[in-house]
Amino acid sequence: MDNNPIALADALATFDALWSPRIVTRVNDYDVRVAKVRGEHLWHVHEDTDEFFLVIEGGLDIALREPGGERTVRLPRGSAFTVPRGTEHKPSSPEGASILVFEPAGTSSVGDRHDDIPAHVDATTGHALGT
């Protein structure tokens, strides 16, 4: 990672793959990742870390399974939400979106526990920009 400003639009223009996050920078031991998404991800959970989402373009829905039941958080462009550690969740975007995710380096995009991984979801700890 170099020490120059990063235009998120330029970073997003370097790839087309959906549900395949790219690491744009690191903050201490955390990755700042961008991803293009459309359709559904999968139900998964990160046992030991929260997961921060910021919608850059489009809209994102995050279904949550909480002690009181299931609910869906709708995030329009410019909105942010943190999924608490240990909360089963499933991001989706019928219309497509560009998102920024902030989480500890090495965190798997499909969590610690998950449903079967569909072919359109990349199980990764993030790719370098330009790959």
C-alpha positions as CSV (number, residue, x, y, z in Angstrom):
1,M,0.0,0.0,0.0
2,D,1.4,3.4,-0.9
3,N,0.7,6.7,0.9
4,N,-1.3,8.5,-1.8
5,P,-4.9,9.4,-1.9
6,I,-7.3,6.7,-3.2
7,A,-10.2,7.7,-5.4
8,L,-12.8,5.0,-4.6
9,A,-14.5,5.4,-8.0
10,D,-11.1,4.7,-9.7
11,A,-10.5,1.7,-7.4
12,L,-13.9,0.3,-8.3
13,A,-13.2,0.8,-12.0
14,T,-10.3,-1.7,-11.8
15,F,-12.5,-4.8,-11.5
16,D,-15.9,-6.2,-12.5
17,A,-16.2,-9.3,-10.3
18,L,-19.2,-9.3,-8.0
19,W,-19.0,-10.2,-4.3
20,S,-15.2,-10.2,-4.6
21,P,-13.7,-7.4,-2.4
22,R,-10.5,-5.5,-3.1
23,I,-8.3,-4.0,-0.4
24,V,-7.8,-0.3,-1.0
25,T,-5.8,0.4,2.1
26,R,-5.1,-0.7,5.7
27,V,-5.8,1.2,8.9
28,N,-3.7,-0.4,11.7
29,D,-4.8,-4.0,11.6
30,Y,-7.9,-3.4,9.5
31,D,-8.6,-3.7,5.8
32,V,-10.6,-1.1,4.0
33,R,-12.2,-3.0,1.1
34,V,-14.5,-2.1,-1.8
35,A,-16.8,-4.5,-3.6
36,K,-19.3,-4.5,-6.3
37,V,-22.4,-6.5,-5.4
38,R,-25.7,-7.6,-7.0
39,G,-28.1,-10.3,-6.0
40,E,-27.6,-12.3,-2.8
41,H,-24.6,-13.1,-0.8
42,L,-25.1,-15.9,1.8
43,W,-26.0,-16.3,5.4
44,H,-22.9,-16.1,7.5
45,V,-21.5,-14.9,10.8
46,H,-18.2,-13.4,12.0
47,E,-17.9,-14.7,15.6
48,D,-15.2,-12.4,16.8
49,T,-15.5,-9.1,14.8
50,D,-18.0,-6.5,13.8
51,E,-18.4,-5.7,10.1
52,F,-18.9,-2.1,8.9
53,F,-20.7,-1.4,5.6
54,L,-20.8,1.9,3.7
55,V,-22.9,2.2,0.5
56,I,-21.0,4.2,-2.1
57,E,-23.5,3.7,-5.0
58,G,-26.8,1.9,-5.3
59,G,-28.5,0.3,-2.3
60,L,-27.8,-2.6,0.0
61,D,-30.1,-4.8,2.2
62,I,-28.7,-6.7,5.1
63,A,-30.9,-9.4,6.6
64,L,-30.1,-10.1,10.2
65,R,-31.0,-13.0,12.5
66,E,-31.2,-11.6,16.0
67,P,-32.5,-12.9,19.3
68,G,-35.9,-11.2,18.7
69,G,-36.3,-12.6,15.2
70,E,-35.2,-11.8,11.7
71,R,-35.2,-8.2,10.2
72,T,-33.7,-6.5,7.2
73,V,-31.8,-3.2,7.3
74,R,-32.0,-1.2,4.1
75,L,-29.1,1.0,3.3
76,P,-29.4,3.6,0.5
77,R,-26.4,5.4,-1.1
78,G,-24.3,7.2,1.6
79,S,-25.6,5.0,4.5
80,A,-23.5,3.0,6.9
81,F,-24.3,0.1,9.2
82,T,-22.3,-2.1,11.5
83,V,-23.3,-5.8,11.9
84,P,-22.4,-6.8,15.4
85,R,-20.0,-9.7,16.0
86,G,-21.8,-13.0,16.3
87,T,-24.9,-11.8,14.3
88,E,-25.9,-14.0,11.4
89,H,-26.4,-11.8,8.4
90,K,-27.0,-11.9,4.6
91,P,-26.2,-8.9,2.4
92,S,-28.1,-8.5,-0.9
93,S,-28.7,-5.9,-3.6
94,P,-31.3,-6.5,-6.3
95,E,-30.3,-3.5,-8.2
96,G,-26.6,-3.6,-7.6
97,A,-24.3,-1.5,-5.4
98,S,-20.8,-0.5,-4.7
99,I,-19.8,-0.8,-1.0
100,L,-16.9,-0.2,1.3
101,V,-16.3,-2.7,4.1
102,F,-14.1,-2.2,7.1
103,E,-12.9,-5.2,9.1
104,P,-9.8,-6.8,10.6
105,A,-7.2,-7.9,8.0
106,G,-7.6,-11.6,7.2
107,T,-11.4,-11.7,7.8
108,S,-13.1,-14.1,5.4
109,S,-15.8,-12.7,3.2
110,V,-18.0,-15.7,4.1
111,G,-17.4,-15.5,7.8
112,D,-16.6,-18.2,10.3
113,R,-19.8,-20.1,9.8
114,H,-21.8,-20.0,6.6
115,D,-24.3,-21.6,4.3
116,D,-23.0,-23.4,1.2
117,I,-21.0,-20.9,-0.9
118,P,-22.7,-20.2,-4.2
119,A,-20.5,-20.0,-7.3
120,H,-21.1,-16.2,-7.7
121,V,-19.6,-15.5,-4.2
122,D,-15.8,-15.2,-3.8
123,A,-14.7,-16.8,-0.5
124,T,-11.6,-14.5,0.1
125,T,-9.8,-12.4,2.7
126,G,-9.7,-9.7,0.1
127,H,-7.7,-9.2,-3.1
128,A,-5.2,-6.5,-3.8
129,L,-6.4,-3.8,-6.1
130,G,-5.7,-4.5,-9.7
131,T,-6.2,-8.2,-9.4
